[in-house]
Amino acid sequence: MVKWQGYGVDSVYDILILLNSVYAGIECKVVHAIESFPFARVRDHQIKALQDVHNNNGRGLILVNIRIPRHQEVKVITVNNFVHLQTTLPRKSIPADLFESLPGVKKKGALWDIKQILNLPYP
C-alpha cells in the first residue's frame, strides 16, 4: 500500500508505505545542488509525525532527492539522525560534506527502488 499526500499539501509527511511488513512514513525534499541542507526544510509537525511512526515500530525517513544531471541520487535520513544532527550541530543546516556522507540510493531508470531504500540499515 502506498499513500501519496501530494505536493503542496500541508501534511504530516508525503508518503505512507506498508511493504512486506515494513511500515514507513516518508517526507520528501528536493535539492538542485549538493550544498548544506537547512533543518528548516522539515517542519516541526513533520518531525513529530515521523517520530511517532518510529515510536510505533515503523520507519520515519526523510528522503532528499538530489536533482543534478547524471547524479540522480536520493539521500536517506532517519528521523532520529535528523533530530540528532539538528540538536548537536552548531549551525542551522547539515553541512555539504556531512550531507554527502549520508546513505544514498542511485536512481534506476526513471524510478526510485523503494525496496532498496527500505533495505538500508535502520536503527
N, CA, C and O atoms as a GROMACS GRO file, in nm:
protein
  492
    1MET      N    1   0.084  -0.117   0.000
    1MET     CA    2   0.000   0.000   0.000
    1MET      C    3   0.089   0.124   0.000
    1MET      O    4   0.183   0.132   0.079
    2VAL      N    5   0.062   0.218  -0.085
    2VAL     CA    6   0.134   0.346  -0.088
    2VAL      C    7   0.029   0.455  -0.088
    2VAL      O    8  -0.062   0.454  -0.171
    3LYS      N    9   0.042   0.551   0.003
    3LYS     CA   10  -0.050   0.664   0.011
    3LYS      C   11   0.030   0.790  -0.013
    3LYS      O   12   0.124   0.819   0.061
    4TRP      N   13  -0.004   0.867  -0.114
    4TRP     CA   14   0.066   0.990  -0.150
    4TRP      C   15  -0.021   1.108  -0.109
    4TRP      O   16  -0.137   1.117  -0.148
    5GLN      N   17   0.036   1.198  -0.029
    5GLN     CA   18  -0.038   1.314   0.019
    5GLN      C   19  -0.048   1.423  -0.088
    5GLN      O   20  -0.149   1.492  -0.096
    6GLY      N   21   0.056   1.438  -0.169
    6GLY     CA   22   0.052   1.538  -0.275
    6GLY      C   23   0.140   1.657  -0.248
    6GLY      O   24   0.157   1.698  -0.133
    7TYR      N   25   0.196   1.712  -0.353
    7TYR     CA   26   0.286   1.825  -0.343
    7TYR      C   27   0.208   1.950  -0.305
    7TYR      O   28   0.101   1.978  -0.359
    8GLY      N   29   0.262   2.025  -0.211
    8GLY     CA   30   0.200   2.150  -0.172
    8GLY      C   31   0.094   2.135  -0.065
    8GLY      O   32   0.045   2.236  -0.013
    9VAL      N   33   0.057   2.014  -0.029
    9VAL     CA   34  -0.041   1.991   0.075
    9VAL      C   35   0.030   1.997   0.209
    9VAL      O   36   0.136   1.936   0.226
   10ASP      N   37  -0.026   2.069   0.305
   10ASP     CA   38   0.034   2.080   0.437
   10ASP      C   39   0.001   1.954   0.516
   10ASP      O   40  -0.094   1.951   0.595
   11SER      N   41   0.080   1.850   0.495
   11SER     CA   42   0.054   1.720   0.555
   11SER      C   43   0.161   1.686   0.658
   11SER      O   44   0.261   1.757   0.671
   12VAL      N   45   0.139   1.577   0.730
   12VAL     CA   46   0.238   1.535   0.828
   12VAL      C   47   0.363   1.481   0.760
   12VAL      O   48   0.474   1.508   0.806
   13TYR      N   49   0.347   1.406   0.652
   13TYR     CA   50   0.456   1.362   0.567
   13TYR      C   51   0.398   1.323   0.433
   13TYR      O   52   0.276   1.314   0.419
   14ASP      N   53   0.484   1.301   0.334
   14ASP     CA   54   0.436   1.284   0.197
   14ASP      C   55   0.386   1.145   0.162
   14ASP      O   56   0.288   1.131   0.090
   15ILE      N   57   0.454   1.042   0.212
   15ILE     CA   58   0.421   0.906   0.170
   15ILE      C   59   0.407   0.816   0.292
   15ILE      O   60   0.487   0.823   0.386
   16LEU      N   61   0.306   0.732   0.288
   16LEU     CA   62   0.286   0.628   0.389
   16LEU      C   63   0.297   0.495   0.316
   16LEU      O   64   0.224   0.470   0.220
   17ILE      N   65   0.389   0.408   0.360
   17ILE     CA   66   0.414   0.282   0.290
   17ILE      C   67   0.399   0.165   0.386
   17ILE      O   68   0.443   0.171   0.501
   18LEU      N   69   0.337   0.060   0.339
   18LEU     CA   70   0.339  -0.069   0.405
   18LEU      C   71   0.381  -0.169   0.298
   18LEU      O   72   0.304  -0.200   0.207
   19LEU      N   73   0.504  -0.220   0.309
   19LEU     CA   74   0.560  -0.308   0.208
   19LEU      C   75   0.631  -0.424   0.276
   19LEU      O   76   0.726  -0.403   0.351
   20ASN      N   77   0.584  -0.546   0.250
   20ASN     CA   78   0.645  -0.666   0.310
   20ASN      C   79   0.662  -0.652   0.461
   20ASN      O   80   0.770  -0.678   0.514
   21SER      N   81   0.558  -0.610   0.528
   21SER     CA   82   0.554  -0.593   0.673
   21SER      C   83   0.642  -0.479   0.724
   21SER      O   84   0.664  -0.470   0.845
   22VAL      N   85   0.691  -0.393   0.636
   22VAL     CA   86   0.766  -0.276   0.678
   22VAL      C   87   0.676  -0.154   0.661
   22VAL      O   88   0.627  -0.127   0.551
   23TYR      N   89   0.655  -0.083   0.769
   23TYR     CA   90   0.573   0.037   0.771
   23TYR      C   91   0.666   0.158   0.773
   23TYR      O   92   0.759   0.163   0.854
   24ALA      N   93   0.643   0.255   0.686
   24ALA     CA   94   0.729   0.372   0.682
   24ALA      C   95   0.648   0.497   0.651
   24ALA      O   96   0.557   0.497   0.568
   25GLY      N   97   0.684   0.604   0.720
   25GLY     CA   98   0.636   0.738   0.689
   25GLY      C   99   0.754   0.812   0.626
   25GLY      O  100   0.863   0.812   0.683
   26ILE      N  101   0.732   0.873   0.511
   26ILE     CA  102   0.844   0.935   0.438
   26ILE      C  103   0.810   1.080   0.402
   26ILE      O  104   0.704   1.109   0.346
   27GLU      N  105   0.901   1.168   0.436
   27GLU     CA  106   0.894   1.308   0.393
   27GLU      C  107   0.994   1.326   0.281
   27GLU      O  108   1.111   1.289   0.296
   28CYS      N  109   0.951   1.384   0.168
   28CYS     CA  110   1.037   1.400   0.050
   28CYS      C  111   1.075   1.546   0.030
   28CYS      O  112   0.990   1.636   0.039
   29LYS      N  113   1.201   1.568   0.003
   29LYS     CA  114   1.253   1.701  -0.028
   29LYS      C  115   1.336   1.692  -0.156
   29LYS      O  116   1.383   1.584  -0.192
   30VAL      N  117   1.354   1.805  -0.223
   30VAL     CA  118   1.432   1.811  -0.347
   30VAL      C  119   1.538   1.920  -0.331
   30VAL      O  120   1.510   2.029  -0.279
   31VAL      N  121   1.659   1.890  -0.377
   31VAL     CA  122   1.765   1.991  -0.387
   31VAL      C  123   1.822   1.984  -0.528
   31VAL      O  124   1.815   1.881  -0.594
   32HIS      N  125   1.878   2.095  -0.573
   32HIS     CA  126   1.934   2.102  -0.707
   32HIS      C  127   2.085   2.118  -0.706
   32HIS      O  128   2.147   2.145  -0.809
   33ALA      N  129   2.144   2.102  -0.589
   33ALA     CA  130   2.289   2.110  -0.574
   33ALA      C  131   2.327   2.041  -0.444
   33ALA      O  132   2.248   2.036  -0.350
   34ILE      N  133   2.448   1.989  -0.439
   34ILE     CA  134   2.495   1.928  -0.315
   34ILE      C  135   2.557   2.039  -0.232
   34ILE      O  136   2.674   2.075  -0.247
   35GLU      N  137   2.475   2.092  -0.144
   35GLU     CA  138   2.515   2.201  -0.056
   35GLU      C  139   2.468   2.163   0.084
   35GLU      O  140   2.428   2.049   0.108
   36SER      N  141   2.472   2.258   0.174
   36SER     CA  142   2.417   2.232   0.305
   36SER      C  143   2.266   2.212   0.292
   36SER      O  144   2.202   2.266   0.200
   37PHE      N  145   2.210   2.134   0.383
   37PHE     CA  146   2.066   2.109   0.382
   37PHE      C  147   2.007   2.172   0.508
   37PHE      O  148   2.031   2.124   0.618
   38PRO      N  149   1.928   2.281   0.493
   38PRO     CA  150   1.872   2.351   0.608
   38PRO      C  151   1.772   2.265   0.686
   38PRO      O  152   1.684   2.201   0.629
   39PHE      N  153   1.788   2.266   0.818
   39PHE     CA  154   1.694   2.192   0.903
   39PHE      C  155   1.552   2.246   0.888
   39PHE      O  156   1.456   2.171   0.904
   40ALA      N  157   1.538   2.374   0.858
   40ALA     CA  158   1.407   2.436   0.845
   40ALA      C  159   1.326   2.380   0.729
   40ALA      O  160   1.206   2.404   0.721
   41ARG      N  161   1.390   2.306   0.639
   41ARG     CA  162   1.316   2.245   0.526
   41ARG      C  163   1.217   2.139   0.574
   41ARG      O  164   1.121   2.108   0.504
   42VAL      N  165   1.240   2.083   0.693
   42VAL     CA  166   1.149   1.985   0.750
   42VAL      C  167   1.081   2.052   0.869
   42VAL      O  168   1.148   2.092   0.965
   43ARG      N  169   0.952   2.063   0.863
   43ARG     CA  170   0.876   2.135   0.967
   43ARG      C  171   0.863   2.052   1.095
   43ARG      O  172   0.871   1.929   1.092
   44ASP      N  173   0.844   2.122   1.205
   44ASP     CA  174   0.835   2.056   1.336
   44ASP      C  175   0.724   1.951   1.341
   44ASP      O  176   0.745   1.843   1.397
   45HIS      N  177   0.607   1.980   1.283
   45HIS     CA  178   0.498   1.883   1.287
   45HIS      C  179   0.531   1.759   1.204
   45HIS      O  180   0.482   1.650   1.233
   46GLN      N  181   0.613   1.775   1.100
   46GLN     CA  182   0.654   1.659   1.020
   46GLN      C  183   0.753   1.573   1.098
   46GLN      O  184   0.746   1.450   1.096
   47ILE      N  185   0.846   1.638   1.168
   47ILE     CA  186   0.940   1.564   1.252
   47ILE      C  187   0.865   1.485   1.358
   47ILE      O  188   0.894   1.368   1.380
   48LYS      N  189   0.769   1.550   1.425
   48LYS     CA  190   0.692   1.481   1.528
   48LYS      C  191   0.616   1.362   1.470
   48LYS      O  192   0.614   1.254   1.531
   49ALA      N  193   0.555   1.379   1.354
   49ALA     CA  194   0.480   1.270   1.291
   49ALA      C  195   0.573   1.154   1.255
   49ALA      O  196   0.536   1.038   1.273
   50LEU      N  197   0.693   1.184   1.204
   50LEU     CA  198   0.789   1.078   1.170
   50LEU      C  199   0.842   1.010   1.296
   50LEU      O  200   0.868   0.890   1.295
   51GLN      N  201   0.858   1.086   1.405
   51GLN     CA  202   0.898   1.025   1.532
   51GLN      C  203   0.788   0.932   1.584
   51GLN      O  204   0.817   0.827   1.640
   52ASP      N  205   0.662   0.971   1.564
   52ASP     CA  206   0.550   0.884   1.603
   52ASP      C  207   0.554   0.753   1.525
   52ASP      O  208   0.530   0.647   1.582
   53VAL      N  209   0.584   0.760   1.396
   53VAL     CA  210   0.598   0.639   1.315
   53VAL      C  211   0.708   0.551   1.373
   53VAL      O  212   0.689   0.431   1.394
   54HIS      N  213   0.823   0.612   1.400
   54HIS     CA  214   0.938   0.538   1.457
   54HIS      C  215   0.901   0.477   1.591
   54HIS      O  216   0.933   0.361   1.617
   55ASN      N  217   0.835   0.553   1.678
   55ASN     CA  218   0.798   0.504   1.812
   55ASN      C  219   0.694   0.393   1.808
   55ASN      O  220   0.673   0.325   1.908
   56ASN      N  221   0.629   0.375   1.693
   56ASN     CA  222   0.530   0.268   1.677
   56ASN      C  223   0.584   0.158   1.587
   56ASN      O  224   0.509   0.095   1.512
   57ASN      N  225   0.716   0.135   1.594
   57ASN     CA  226   0.785   0.027   1.522
   57ASN      C  227   0.786   0.043   1.370
   57ASN      O  228   0.799  -0.056   1.298
   58GLY      N  229   0.771   0.164   1.323
   58GLY     CA  230   0.783   0.190   1.180
   58GLY      C  231   0.914   0.262   1.153
   58GLY      O  232   0.999   0.274   1.241
   59ARG      N  233   0.928   0.308   1.032
   59ARG     CA  234   1.047   0.382   0.991
   59ARG      C  235   1.008   0.524   0.955
   59ARG      O  236   0.925   0.546   0.867
   60GLY      N  237   1.068   0.619   1.023
   60GLY     CA  238   1.048   0.760   0.992
   60GLY      C  239   1.166   0.805   0.908
   60GLY      O  240   1.278   0.812   0.957
   61LEU      N  241   1.141   0.837   0.781
   61LEU     CA  242   1.250   0.869   0.688
   61LEU      C  243   1.229   1.003   0.620
   61LEU      O  244   1.117   1.044   0.591
   62ILE      N  245   1.340   1.070   0.597
   62ILE     CA  246   1.342   1.192   0.516
   62ILE      C  247   1.427   1.160   0.394
   62ILE      O  248   1.546   1.128   0.406
   63LEU      N  249   1.366   1.169   0.276
   63LEU     CA  250   1.438   1.143   0.152
   63LEU      C  251   1.466   1.276   0.084
   63LEU      O  252   1.375   1.356   0.062
   64VAL      N  253   1.592   1.299   0.051
   64VAL     CA  254   1.631   1.422  -0.017
   64VAL      C  255   1.677   1.385  -0.157
   64VAL      O  256   1.784   1.327  -0.176
   65ASN      N  257   1.594   1.419  -0.255
   65ASN     CA  258   1.620   1.389  -0.395
   65ASN      C  259   1.717   1.493  -0.450
   65ASN      O  260   1.684   1.611  -0.457
   66ILE      N  261   1.837   1.449  -0.489
   66ILE     CA  262   1.937   1.538  -0.548
   66ILE      C  263   1.917   1.536  -0.699
   66ILE      O  264   1.948   1.437  -0.765
   67ARG      N  265   1.866   1.645  -0.752
   67ARG     CA  266   1.838   1.654  -0.895
   67ARG      C  267   1.948   1.728  -0.967
   67ARG      O  268   1.936   1.846  -1.001
   68ILE      N  269   2.056   1.657  -0.989
   68ILE     CA  270   2.168   1.708  -1.066
   68ILE      C  271   2.183   1.614  -1.185
   68ILE      O  272   2.188   1.493  -1.167
   69PRO      N  273   2.190   1.668  -1.308
   69PRO     CA  274   2.206   1.579  -1.424
   69PRO      C  275   2.322   1.482  -1.404
   69PRO      O  276   2.429   1.520  -1.356
   70ARG      N  277   2.299   1.359  -1.439
   70ARG     CA  278   2.395   1.249  -1.430
   70ARG      C  279   2.435   1.216  -1.286
   70ARG      O  280   2.535   1.147  -1.266
   71HIS      N  281   2.362   1.264  -1.188
   71HIS     CA  282   2.391   1.230  -1.049
   71HIS      C  283   2.274   1.155  -0.987
   71HIS      O  284   2.296   1.056  -0.917
   72GLN      N  285   2.154   1.199  -1.010
   72GLN     CA  286   2.028   1.140  -0.966
   72GLN      C  287   2.043   1.042  -0.849
   72GLN      O  288   2.057   0.921  -0.868
   73GLU      N  289   2.041   1.096  -0.730
   73GLU     CA  290   2.055   1.017  -0.608
   73GLU      C  291   1.956   1.070  -0.505
   73GLU      O  292   1.922   1.188  -0.505
   74VAL      N  293   1.912   0.982  -0.418
   74VAL     CA  294   1.829   1.022  -0.305
   74VAL      C  295   1.907   0.989  -0.178
   74VAL      O  296   1.953   0.876  -0.160
   75LYS      N  297   1.921   1.088  -0.091
   75LYS     CA  298   1.984   1.069   0.039
   75LYS      C  299   1.876   1.029   0.137
   75LYS      O  300   1.765   1.082   0.133
   76VAL      N  301   1.908   0.936   0.225
   76VAL     CA  302   1.811   0.883   0.320
   76VAL      C  303   1.855   0.922   0.461
   76VAL      O  304   1.963   0.884   0.505
   77ILE      N  305   1.770   0.997   0.530
   77ILE     CA  306   1.800   1.040   0.666
   77ILE      C  307   1.690   0.988   0.757
   77ILE      O  308   1.573   1.018   0.738
   78THR      N  309   1.729   0.909   0.857
   78THR     CA  310   1.629   0.865   0.954
   78THR      C  311   1.589   0.985   1.039
   78THR      O  312   1.668   1.077   1.059
   79VAL      N  313   1.467   0.984   1.088
   79VAL     CA  314   1.420   1.096   1.168
   79VAL      C  315   1.506   1.113   1.292
   79VAL      O  316   1.532   1.226   1.334
   80ASN      N  317   1.549   1.002   1.353
   80ASN     CA  318   1.633   1.014   1.473
   80ASN      C  319   1.768   1.076   1.440
   80ASN      O  320   1.819   1.156   1.519
   81ASN      N  321   1.826   1.042   1.327
   81ASN     CA  322   1.953   1.101   1.286
   81ASN      C  323   1.935   1.250   1.257
   81ASN      O  324   2.019   1.331   1.293
   82PHE      N  325   1.825   1.285   1.191
   82PHE     CA  326   1.797   1.424   1.160
   82PHE      C  327   1.787   1.506   1.289
   82PHE      O  328   1.847   1.613   1.300
   83VAL      N  329   1.711   1.456   1.387
   83VAL     CA  330   1.695   1.527   1.514
   83VAL      C  331   1.829   1.536   1.588
   83VAL      O  332   1.862   1.639   1.646
   84HIS      N  333   1.906   1.427   1.584
   84HIS     CA  334   2.038   1.428   1.648
   84HIS      C  335   2.126   1.537   1.586
   84HIS      O  336   2.189   1.614   1.659
   85LEU      N  337   2.131   1.542   1.455
   85LEU     CA  338   2.212   1.644   1.387
   85LEU      C  339   2.161   1.784   1.418
   85LEU      O  340   2.239   1.877   1.440
   86GLN      N  341   2.030   1.799   1.420
   86GLN     CA  342   1.968   1.929   1.445
   86GLN      C  343   2.001   1.980   1.586
   86GLN      O  344   2.018   2.101   1.606
   87THR      N  345   2.010   1.890   1.682
   87THR     CA  346   2.034   1.932   1.820
   87THR      C  347   2.181   1.937   1.857
   87THR      O  348   2.216   1.999   1.958
   88THR      N  349   2.269   1.875   1.778
   88THR     CA  350   2.410   1.873   1.815
   88THR      C  351   2.499   1.959   1.727
   88THR      O  352   2.606   2.003   1.771
   89LEU      N  353   2.459   1.985   1.604
   89LEU     CA  354   2.542   2.069   1.518
   89LEU      C  355   2.526   2.216   1.558
   89LEU      O  356   2.415   2.261   1.586
   90PRO      N  357   2.635   2.290   1.560
   90PRO     CA  358   2.628   2.430   1.599
   90PRO      C  359   2.589   2.521   1.482
   90PRO      O  360   2.645   2.630   1.466
   91ARG      N  361   2.496   2.478   1.401
   91ARG     CA  362   2.453   2.554   1.284
   91ARG      C  363   2.309   2.518   1.251
   91ARG      O  364   2.250   2.432   1.316
   92LYS      N  365   2.252   2.583   1.152
   92LYS     CA  366   2.112   2.563   1.116
   92LYS      C  367   2.093   2.474   0.995
   92LYS      O  368   1.987   2.473   0.934
   93SER      N  369   2.200   2.398   0.960
   93SER     CA  370   2.190   2.312   0.842
   93SER      C  371   2.290   2.197   0.854
   93SER      O  372   2.384   2.201   0.933
   94ILE      N  373   2.266   2.095   0.773
   94ILE     CA  374   2.362   1.985   0.761
   94ILE      C  375   2.466   2.031   0.660
   94ILE      O  376   2.430   2.060   0.545
   95PRO      N  377   2.595   2.039   0.698
   95PRO     CA  378   2.696   2.086   0.603
   95PRO      C  379   2.711   1.992   0.484
   95PRO      O  380   2.681   1.873   0.495
   96ALA      N  381   2.758   2.044   0.372
   96ALA     CA  382   2.768   1.968   0.247
   96ALA      C  383   2.847   1.840   0.263
   96ALA      O  384   2.805   1.736   0.212
   97ASP      N  385   2.961   1.843   0.333
   97ASP     CA  386   3.043   1.722   0.346
   97ASP      C  387   2.970   1.614   0.425
   97ASP      O  388   2.980   1.496   0.391
   98LEU      N  389   2.898   1.651   0.530
   98LEU     CA  390   2.821   1.554   0.608
   98LEU      C  391   2.700   1.506   0.528
   98LEU      O  392   2.666   1.388   0.531
   99PHE      N  393   2.636   1.598   0.456
   99PHE     CA  394   2.522   1.562   0.372
   99PHE      C  395   2.562   1.458   0.268
   99PHE      O  396   2.490   1.361   0.245
  100GLU      N  397   2.678   1.478   0.205
  100GLU     CA  398   2.727   1.383   0.104
  100GLU      C  399   2.756   1.246   0.163
  100GLU      O  400   2.744   1.145   0.093
  101SER      N  401   2.794   1.240   0.290
  101SER     CA  402   2.829   1.112   0.352
  101SER      C  403   2.707   1.031   0.398
  101SER      O  404   2.722   0.916   0.439
  102LEU      N  405   2.588   1.090   0.391
  102LEU     CA  406   2.467   1.018   0.432
  102LEU      C  407   2.439   0.903   0.335
  102LEU      O  408   2.477   0.910   0.218
  103PRO      N  409   2.373   0.797   0.384
  103PRO     CA  410   2.339   0.686   0.293
  103PRO      C  411   2.255   0.736   0.176
  103PRO      O  412   2.168   0.822   0.193
  104GLY      N  413   2.282   0.681   0.060
  104GLY     CA  414   2.208   0.722  -0.059
  104GLY      C  415   2.177   0.604  -0.150
  104GLY      O  416   2.238   0.497  -0.141
  105VAL      N  417   2.082   0.627  -0.237
  105VAL     CA  418   2.040   0.527  -0.335
  105VAL      C  419   2.038   0.596  -0.470
  105VAL      O  420   1.978   0.703  -0.486
  106LYS      N  421   2.104   0.534  -0.569
  106LYS     CA  422   2.106   0.589  -0.705
  106LYS      C  423   1.976   0.551  -0.776
  106LYS      O  424   1.916   0.447  -0.748
  107LYS      N  425   1.935   0.636  -0.866
  107LYS     CA  426   1.814   0.613  -0.944
  107LYS      C  427   1.838   0.502  -1.045
  107LYS      O  428   1.944   0.496  -1.108
  108LYS      N  429   1.740   0.414  -1.060
  108LYS     CA  430   1.746   0.308  -1.161
  108LYS      C  431   1.641   0.336  -1.265
  108LYS      O  432   1.521   0.321  -1.240
  109GLY      N  433   1.684   0.376  -1.382
  109GLY     CA  434   1.589   0.410  -1.487
  109GLY      C  435   1.514   0.536  -1.450
  109GLY      O  436   1.576   0.635  -1.410
  110ALA      N  437   1.383   0.533  -1.463
  110ALA     CA  438   1.302   0.652  -1.435
  110ALA      C  439   1.249   0.657  -1.292
  110ALA      O  440   1.193   0.758  -1.251
  111LEU      N  441   1.268   0.549  -1.216
  111LEU     CA  442   1.206   0.540  -1.084
  111LEU      C  443   1.307   0.510  -0.974
  111LEU      O  444   1.417   0.463  -1.001
  112TRP      N  445   1.266   0.539  -0.852
  112TRP     CA  446   1.345   0.501  -0.735
  112TRP      C  447   1.301   0.363  -0.690
  112TRP      O  448   1.182   0.330  -0.698
  113ASP      N  449   1.393   0.282  -0.643
  113ASP     CA  450   1.362   0.148  -0.594
  113ASP      C  451   1.334   0.158  -0.444
  113ASP      O  452   1.427   0.161  -0.363
  114ILE      N  453   1.206   0.162  -0.409
  114ILE     CA  454   1.169   0.178  -0.268
  114ILE      C  455   1.217   0.060  -0.183
  114ILE      O  456   1.249   0.077  -0.066
  115LYS      N  457   1.223  -0.059  -0.242
  115LYS     CA  458   1.274  -0.175  -0.168
  115LYS      C  459   1.420  -0.153  -0.128
  115LYS      O  460   1.461  -0.188  -0.018
  116GLN      N  461   1.498  -0.095  -0.218
  116GLN     CA  462   1.638  -0.067  -0.188
  116GLN      C  463   1.649   0.036  -0.075
  116GLN      O  464   1.736   0.025   0.011
  117ILE      N  465   1.562   0.134  -0.076
  117ILE     CA  466   1.562   0.235   0.030
  117ILE      C  467   1.523   0.171   0.163
  117ILE      O  468   1.586   0.199   0.265
  118LEU      N  469   1.422   0.088   0.163
  118LEU     CA  470   1.378   0.024   0.288
  118LEU      C  471   1.474  -0.083   0.336
  118LEU      O  472   1.470  -0.121   0.453
  119ASN      N  473   1.562  -0.132   0.249
  119ASN     CA  474   1.663  -0.230   0.290
  119ASN      C  475   1.788  -0.168   0.352
  119ASN      O  476   1.874  -0.240   0.403
  120LEU      N  477   1.798  -0.034   0.348
  120LEU     CA  478   1.910   0.030   0.414
  120LEU      C  479   1.899   0.005   0.564
  120LEU      O  480   1.788  -0.007   0.617
  121PRO      N  481   2.013  -0.002   0.634
  121PRO     CA  482   2.007  -0.022   0.780
  121PRO      C  483   1.923   0.087   0.847
  121PRO      O  484   1.935   0.206   0.815
  122TYR      N  485   1.839   0.046   0.937
  122TYR     CA  486   1.755   0.139   1.012
  122TYR      C  487   1.769   0.108   1.161
  122TYR      O  488   1.739  -0.003   1.205
  123PRO      N  489   1.816   0.208   1.237
  123PRO     CA  490   1.836   0.181   1.382
  123PRO      C  491   1.707   0.161   1.456
  123PRO      O  492   1.709   0.138   1.577
   0.00000   0.00000   0.00000
